[in-house]
Amino acid sequence: GENVEQHPSTLSVQEGDSAVIKCTYSDSASNYFPWYKQELGKRPQLIIDIRSNVGEKKDQRIAVTLNKTAKHFSLHITETQPEDSAVYFCAAATSGSARQLTFGSGTQLTVLP
Amino acid sequence: EAGVAQSPRYKIIEKRQSVAFWCNPISGHATLYWYQQILGQGPKLLIQFQNNGVVDDSQLPKDRFSAERLKGVDSTLKIQPAKLEDSAVYLCASSGLAGGGTGELFFGEGSRLTVL
């Protein structure tokens, strides 16, 4: 089955700096890669996703890049703000008849004011 | 639009006792998932339903865990008997497009289980 590895497990940045979180996946059939943000005690919420037919997607301060050859994808957050502090999870899935997300282990991002 | 509803939010039980969690997905969502999230880890899929049928339960510890979605709407996840390692948050999620498709997964707030 699919295995997703995520690094780093913790990341501290100064407010206004950029943050980058990286994930690798094992199943070459995976073609859907979402990122979820989970605040303490809250539900995971989708912040951005990318499909394998594109290499990069951007939404305001958040961008995701995908390298299918190397089987890795990354989340980039620019101009970080204290409210960006949360745990971020990457995931991978196939868009088949029964999509199943395999999650990474999470990155605790702390934005220092 | 109402989100995914779960109850109870918190449950504390002794080991070997039983517990049940309930989930009501977003109206019209055919696909329902139960995930287990152990502290400090990512969510791990336990079972996936499409309407009232099981799509995948390969990671469900069937000797102690069971789940059902009898009318294709609400779902119940049961643990009997519970073990210490079952302490986790149980997340229910639903998806709006049949067969997964491009539907986003919407998560509930989760049910936090502590086994003493």
Contacts between the chains, C-beta under 8 A, distances in Angstrom:
chain1	res1	chain2	res2	distance
A	4	B	42	7.7
A	6	B	42	7.6
A	34	B	104	7.7
A	34	B	105	7.8
A	42	B	109	7.0
A	43	B	4	7.9
A	43	B	91	7.2
A	43	B	107	4.2
A	43	B	108	6.1
A	43	B	109	5.1
A	43	B	110	6.4
A	44	B	43	6.9
A	44	B	91	7.4
A	44	B	107	5.0
A	45	B	107	7.4
A	46	B	104	5.4
A	46	B	105	7.2
A	49	B	104	7.7
A	89	B	42	5.1
A	89	B	43	7.4
A	91	B	42	7.7
A	93	B	100	7.7
A	95	B	100	6.3
A	95	B	101	6.9
A	95	B	102	6.8
A	96	B	99	7.7
A	96	B	100	6.5
A	97	B	99	4.6
A	97	B	100	6.7
A	98	B	31	7.8
A	98	B	48	6.3
A	98	B	50	6.7
A	98	B	55	4.4
A	98	B	56	6.4
A	98	B	99	6.6
A	98	B	100	5.5
A	99	B	31	7.8
A	99	B	95	7.1
A	99	B	99	7.9
A	99	B	100	2.8
A	99	B	101	7.3
A	99	B	103	7.6
A	100	B	33	7.9
A	100	B	45	5.7
A	100	B	48	6.2
A	100	B	56	6.4
A	100	B	100	7.8
A	101	B	43	7.8
A	101	B	45	7.1
A	101	B	105	6.4
A	102	B	45	7.5
A	103	B	42	3.3
A	103	B	43	5.1
A	103	B	44	7.3
A	104	B	42	5.4
A	105	B	40	7.7
A	105	B	41	5.7
A	105	B	42	5.2
A	106	B	40	7.4
A	106	B	41	7.0
A	106	B	42	5.3
